[in-house]
Amino acid sequence: MTKAPFKTPASYESAMEELEQLTGLIESGQLPLEQLLAGYERGAELLKFCRDKLQAVEEQIKVLDAGVLKPWAGE
């Protein structure tokens, strides 16, 4: 049995939405074991995608701020 390739989400937001839906399904306890495992694997892939996107944005911000992260002042 070969593993299906990871379908890359269109955006960070779509990945988060899919991850939230997947988490709800997993937490419901209604999935058979095989689907539970597949859901967990997909969730791990989505989490990595989101973390990578956030890391890339953080690196871009560091470049824009000349390498110095500034504290958030908030509103």
Stockholm file with secondary structure:
# STOCKHOLM 1.0

chainA/1-75         MTKAPFKTPASYESAMEELEQLTGLIESGQLPLEQLLAGYERGAELLKFCRDKLQAVEEQIKVLDAGVLKPWAGE
#=GR chainA/1-75 SS CCCCCCCCCSSHHHHHHHHHHHHHHHHHTCSCHHHHHHHHHHHHHHHHHHHHHHHHHHHHHHHHTTTCCCCCCCC
#=GC SS_cons        CCCCCCCCCSSHHHHHHHHHHHHHHHHHTCSCHHHHHHHHHHHHHHHHHHHHHHHHHHHHHHHHTTTCCCCCCCC
//
